[in-house]
Amino acid sequence: MERRLTTIRALDVVGYSGLMAAYVNLTSVLGELGRLEEAREVLFQEPGFTIRAYTAGLVYRNPADVVKIAEGLRRAGLPG
């Protein structure tokens, strides 16, 4: 999990900061790690964000990955 966090932060450094998916994954990982204040700071930049709307458009080979992302976002306190 720390490796995912490092990778996502590296995307931000190299200029991929506009990618919503990178921010969502960063928030999810921070939520999973219990770093809730940091997680909330990341996605408070996106007004109207909901977990349901975001995950509705996700297609992963393993549906459990979508569940894991959603759970991290819930732990971070983002709206369902």
C-alpha positions as CSV (number, residue, x, y, z in Angstrom):
1,M,0.0,0.0,0.0
2,E,2.8,2.4,0.8
3,R,4.2,1.6,-2.7
4,R,0.9,2.6,-4.3
5,L,0.9,5.9,-2.3
6,T,4.5,6.6,-3.5
7,T,3.6,5.9,-7.1
8,I,0.5,8.2,-7.0
9,R,2.4,11.0,-5.4
10,A,5.1,10.6,-8.1
11,L,2.5,11.1,-10.8
12,D,1.6,14.4,-9.2
13,V,5.3,15.5,-9.2
14,V,5.8,14.7,-12.9
15,G,2.7,16.6,-14.0
16,Y,-0.2,14.2,-14.0
17,S,-1.9,16.2,-11.3
18,G,-5.0,16.8,-13.5
19,L,-6.0,13.2,-13.6
20,M,-8.9,12.6,-11.3
21,A,-8.2,8.9,-11.1
22,A,-4.8,9.6,-9.5
23,Y,-6.4,11.8,-6.9
24,V,-9.2,9.2,-6.2
25,N,-6.6,6.4,-5.8
26,L,-4.5,8.6,-3.6
27,T,-7.5,9.4,-1.4
28,S,-8.5,5.7,-1.2
29,V,-5.0,4.6,-0.2
30,L,-4.7,7.4,2.4
31,G,-8.1,6.3,3.7
32,E,-7.0,2.7,4.0
33,L,-3.9,3.8,5.9
34,G,-6.0,5.8,8.3
35,R,-4.5,9.1,7.2
36,L,-7.9,10.7,7.1
37,E,-7.0,14.3,7.3
38,E,-4.6,14.0,4.3
39,A,-7.2,12.0,2.4
40,R,-9.9,14.6,2.8
41,E,-7.6,17.4,1.7
42,V,-7.0,15.7,-1.6
43,L,-10.6,15.3,-2.8
44,F,-12.1,18.4,-1.2
45,Q,-10.8,20.0,-4.4
46,E,-13.5,18.2,-6.3
47,P,-17.0,19.6,-5.4
48,G,-19.9,17.2,-5.9
49,F,-17.7,14.1,-5.8
50,T,-19.6,10.9,-4.7
51,I,-18.2,7.4,-4.4
52,R,-21.3,6.0,-6.2
53,A,-20.9,8.2,-9.2
54,Y,-17.2,7.6,-9.5
55,T,-17.3,3.8,-9.1
56,A,-20.3,3.5,-11.5
57,G,-17.9,4.2,-14.4
58,L,-15.1,1.9,-13.3
59,V,-14.3,-1.3,-15.2
60,Y,-11.7,-3.5,-13.6
61,R,-10.8,-7.1,-14.4
62,N,-11.3,-7.9,-10.7
63,P,-14.5,-6.3,-9.3
64,A,-13.0,-6.6,-5.8
65,D,-10.6,-3.8,-6.8
66,V,-13.5,-1.4,-7.2
67,V,-14.9,-2.4,-3.8
68,K,-11.4,-1.8,-2.3
69,I,-11.2,1.7,-3.8
70,A,-14.7,2.5,-2.6
71,E,-14.0,1.3,0.9
72,G,-10.9,3.5,1.2
73,L,-12.9,6.5,0.0
74,R,-15.6,5.7,2.6
75,R,-12.9,5.5,5.3
76,A,-11.7,8.9,4.2
77,G,-15.1,10.2,4.9
78,L,-16.2,11.0,1.3
79,P,-19.9,10.9,0.5
80,G,-21.4,7.7,-0.8
